[in-house]
Amino acid sequence: MSERLSLEAWLCDREKPDSPRASDLVLRILVSLGPRRRAAYRRWNRLSCDLSVLGAAVAFDLEGQGSGAQGISSLHIALGGVGPRARRFPAIEELFEGSVLPSRESIEAAVAPLLHPIDDLRASAAFKRLRASQLVAEALLDAAAGRGEGGKA
């Protein structure tokens, strides 16, 4: 059975004793974005059925009018796979907050030095740093262009 609920309703009902929602499985979350809000998610995994090794999520407001260069504000960037848990990266957000996005290569070059992943079974630290900086650039530029659908990069 499938049903659509607000997150608030689902959370409130789930907290009640003996709630049938305690074992619910959430298959999809839909988020309504304002007319100027942009978001994108990019991930990298080794195989199509594998867990993601790296993931990058971005969200921001597009400033200005028309089709010319537009700055961004209220930027949020979160990465998974470059540390013990997914988290936001305020230092990366500060690089681009209030500005027009630079080229893909410039974004990658600016982001990479701010990432400090560790080697593990899934990938080396050097590879994770390189690929995570690429994912951030892809997500930022895709979101700005209105191509915010998530997917394997």
C-alpha positions, 0 to 999 in steps of 0.5 A, spaced: 500 500 500 502 506 498 500 513 501 502 520 501 503 524 507 506 530 510 513 529 513 510 532 520 504 527 519 508 521 518 513 523 524 507 525 529 503 518 528 510 514 528 511 517 535 504 514 538 505 508 542 503 502 538 503 506 531 503 501 525 507 507 522 513 504 526 515 499 521 513 503 515 518 504 509 519 511 506 520 510 499 521 517 496 521 524 499 518 529 495 521 536 497 517 543 494 522 548 492 521 555 491 521 558 484 528 561 485 531 555 489 535 550 486 538 543 488 542 537 485 545 530 488 550 527 485 553 520 487 559 515 485 559 508 486 563 502 483 557 498 480 550 499 479 548 495 485 553 497 490 553 502 495 555 509 494 562 511 495 561 518 494 555 523 494 554 530 494 548 534 495 547 542 494 542 547 494 541 554 493 537 560 491 539 563 484 539 571 484 538 576 479 533 576 473 534 573 466 539 569 462 545 572 464 550 570 469 546 569 476 549 569 483 547 564 488 545 565 495 543 561 501 548 555 499 548 548 502 553 543 500 553 536 504 558 530 502 558 523 504 564 518 503 569 523 505 569 522 513 566 518 518 559 520 516 555 525 511 556 532 513 555 539 511 562 543 508 561 550 510 568 552 508 566 550 501 559 554 501 563 560 503 567 559 497 561 560 492 556 564 497 554 570 493 558 569 487 557 567 480 559 560 479 566 559 476 567 554 471 567 546 472 575 546 473 575 552 477 570 549 482 574 542 482 580 546 484 577 550 489 574 544 493 579 539 493 584 542 498 578 543 503 577 535 503 581 530 507 578 523 506 581 517 508 583 511 505 579 505 506 576 499 502 572 503 497 577 508 494 584 511 496 584 518 499 586 521 493 581 518 489 576 520 493 578 527 494 578 528 486 572 525 485 568 528 490 571 535 488 568 533 481 561 531 484 561 538 487 562 541 481 557 537 477 552 538 482 553 546 483 553 547 475 547 542 474 543 545 479 544 552 476 542 549 469 536 546 472 538 539 471 537 537 479 535 530 478 539 525 482 543 520 479 550 516 478 555 521 475 
